[in-house]
Amino acid sequence: MRHNKKINHLGRQASHRKALMANLASSLLLHKRISTTLAKAKALRMYVEPLITKSKDDTTHSRRIVFSYIKDKKAVSELFREIAPRIADRPGGYCRILKTGFRQGDAAETCIIELVDFNESYNKEIKVGDKPKTRRSRSKKSADAATETVAASAEAGTETAAVEAKAAKKPAAKKPTAKAAPKTAAKTSGAKTVAKKTAATKKA
């Protein structure tokens, strides 16, 4: 029984397991991204991350220590020349594991393990003026259209306000007074009497 043993033996003897980890680590450092099983990837992450931390101090002593674990001159030189400057400001967590499903032969869970700073799709540079896009944010065209409509409505509001101000300045039209009504009534009554007189003369 395992009883709190943190090392995953991966079903191998110690020498075979060390050789496996060295080969996986050199492949990861050279190619920056490899595909393997999830158990091997977790064991590799524990194996390779202390070596990447050791590469921040570029001395002969640290190179010899890393070489004693990896045993590949090309991988060691790649680690100290290319990888170390990229991860200089990162305080650990150099690897990322992405699960990719199950293998068809034995249904082992597979994954991709990669170096975090060498995946360009995750590390796109964001400009200072840009805002992070959210699900509710509008596109640039819709935003421009919205600003145009707001400006047009503002202009229309100023025009209507100017028209209302002009109308307020104009004097109100004079309403007909009550005295004018009897005069018109008198004129109409006079016209009726004249018409009656003419009709009587015609009959005579």
C-alpha positions in Angstrom: 0.0 0.0 0.0 1.2 3.5 -0.8 0.6 5.2 2.6 1.3 8.9 1.8 4.0 8.3 -0.7 4.1 11.3 -3.0 6.2 9.9 -5.8 4.3 8.2 -8.6 6.4 5.1 -9.5 4.6 4.8 -12.9 4.9 1.0 -12.8 8.7 1.2 -13.4 11.9 0.5 -11.6 13.9 3.5 -10.3 16.5 3.5 -13.2 13.8 3.2 -15.8 11.7 6.0 -14.2 14.8 8.3 -14.1 15.5 7.7 -17.7 11.9 8.3 -18.6 11.8 11.6 -16.8 15.1 12.8 -18.3 13.9 12.0 -21.8 10.5 13.7 -21.2 12.2 16.8 -19.7 14.6 17.2 -22.6 11.8 16.8 -25.1 9.7 19.5 -23.3 12.7 21.9 -23.1 13.5 21.5 -26.8 10.0 21.5 -28.2 8.2 23.6 -25.5 5.1 21.3 -25.9 4.6 17.6 -25.8 1.7 15.2 -25.6 1.7 12.3 -23.0 -0.5 10.7 -20.4 -1.8 12.7 -17.4 0.2 10.7 -14.8 3.5 11.2 -16.7 2.8 14.9 -17.2 2.2 15.4 -13.5 5.3 13.6 -12.6 7.3 15.5 -15.2 6.0 18.9 -13.9 7.4 18.0 -10.4 10.7 16.9 -12.1 11.4 19.8 -14.5 10.2 22.9 -12.7 13.0 22.9 -10.1 15.5 22.6 -13.0 13.9 25.6 -14.7 14.2 27.5 -11.4 17.9 26.5 -11.3 18.4 28.0 -14.8 17.8 31.5 -13.5 21.3 31.5 -12.1 23.5 31.0 -15.2 26.7 29.6 -13.7 28.8 26.5 -14.4 27.7 24.9 -11.2 24.0 25.2 -12.0 24.6 24.0 -15.5 26.3 20.9 -14.2 23.5 20.2 -11.7 20.9 20.5 -14.5 22.9 18.3 -16.8 23.1 15.6 -14.1 19.3 15.3 -14.3 18.6 15.8 -18.0 21.8 14.3 -19.6 21.3 16.2 -22.9 23.6 19.1 -23.9 21.2 20.6 -26.4 18.4 20.7 -23.9 20.6 22.3 -21.2 21.9 25.0 -23.6 18.3 25.6 -24.8 17.2 26.0 -21.2 19.9 28.5 -20.2 19.9 30.5 -23.5 16.3 30.7 -24.6 14.0 29.6 -21.7 15.7 31.3 -18.7 15.4 34.9 -20.0 11.7 34.4 -20.7 10.8 33.0 -17.3 13.1 35.4 -15.3 10.2 37.3 -13.8 7.9 34.3 -13.2 8.0 33.0 -9.6 7.2 29.3 -10.4 4.4 27.6 -12.3 6.3 27.3 -15.6 4.3 24.4 -17.0 0.6 24.1 -18.1 -1.3 20.8 -18.4 -4.3 20.7 -20.8 -6.4 17.5 -20.8 -7.1 16.0 -24.2 -9.4 13.0 -23.5 -8.7 9.3 -23.3 -6.4 7.1 -25.4 -8.2 4.6 -27.5 -6.1 1.5 -26.7 -6.0 1.4 -23.0 -8.3 4.4 -22.1 -5.4 6.2 -20.4 -6.2 9.9 -19.8 -4.0 11.9 -22.2 -2.9 15.6 -22.0 -0.6 18.2 -23.4 2.1 19.7 -21.2 3.7 23.0 -22.3 5.8 25.9 -21.1 3.5 28.8 -20.2 5.6 31.6 -21.7 5.9 30.0 -25.1 2.2 29.7 -26.0 1.4 32.8 -28.0 -2.3 32.3 -28.1 -2.5 32.6 -24.3 0.0 35.5 -24.1 -1.3 38.1 -26.5 -0.1 41.5 -25.6 -2.8 43.9 -24.5 -2.3 47.6 -25.4 -2.7 50.2 -22.7 -5.7 51.9 -24.3 -7.6 48.6 -25.0 -10.3 47.4 -22.7 -10.9 43.7 -22.1 -13.9 42.4 -24.2 -16.8 41.0 -22.2 -19.8 39.1 -23.4 -22.0 42.1 -23.2 -19.7 44.6 -24.8 -20.7 45.9 -28.2 -18.7 45.9 -31.3 -16.9 49.0 -32.7 -19.5 49.6 -35.4 -22.5 49.4 -33.1 -20.7 51.7 -30.6 -20.0 54.2 -33.4 -23.7 54.0 -34.5 -24.8 54.6 -31.0 -22.6 57.7 -30.6 -23.9 59.1 -33.9 -27.5 58.6 -32.8 -26.8 60.3 -29.5 -25.2 63.2 -31.3 -28.1 63.5 -33.7 -30.7 63.4 -30.9 -28.7 66.1 -29.0 -28.7 68.3 -32.1 -32.4 67.8 -32.6 -33.0 68.7 -28.9 -31.0 71.9 -29.3 -33.1 72.8 -32.5 -36.4 72.2 -30.7 -35.2 74.3 -27.7 -34.3 77.2 -30.0 -37.7 77.0 -31.7 -39.5 77.0 -28.4 -37.4 80.0 -27.2 -38.4 82.0 -30.4 -42.0 81.1 -29.9 -41.9 82.3 -26.3 -40.3 85.7 -27.4 -43.1 86.4 -30.0 -46.2 88.4 -28.6 -49.4 86.5 -28.3 -52.1 87.2 -31.0 -54.9 89.5 -29.8 -58.2 87.7 -29.1 -61.5 89.3 -30.2 -63.1 91.2 -27.3 -66.7 90.9 -26.2 -67.6 94.4 -27.6 -67.0 93.2 -31.2 -69.7 90.6 -31.0 -72.7 93.0 -30.7 -71.4 95.1 -33.6 -71.4 92.2 -35.9 -74.8 91.2 -34.7 -76.1 94.7 -35.4 -74.6 94.6 -38.9 -76.3 91.3 -39.7 -79.7 92.5 -38.3 -79.4 95.7 -40.5 -78.7 93.6 -43.5 -81.8 91.5 -42.9 -84.0 94.6 -42.6 -82.7 96.0 -45.9 -83.3 92.7 -47.6 -86.9 92.6 -46.3 -87.6 96.2 -47.6 -86.3 95.4 -51.1 -88.4 92.3 -51.2 -91.5 94.4 -50.2 -90.9 97.0 -52.9 -90.5 94.3 -55.5 -93.8 92.8 -54.6 -95.5 96.2 -54.8 
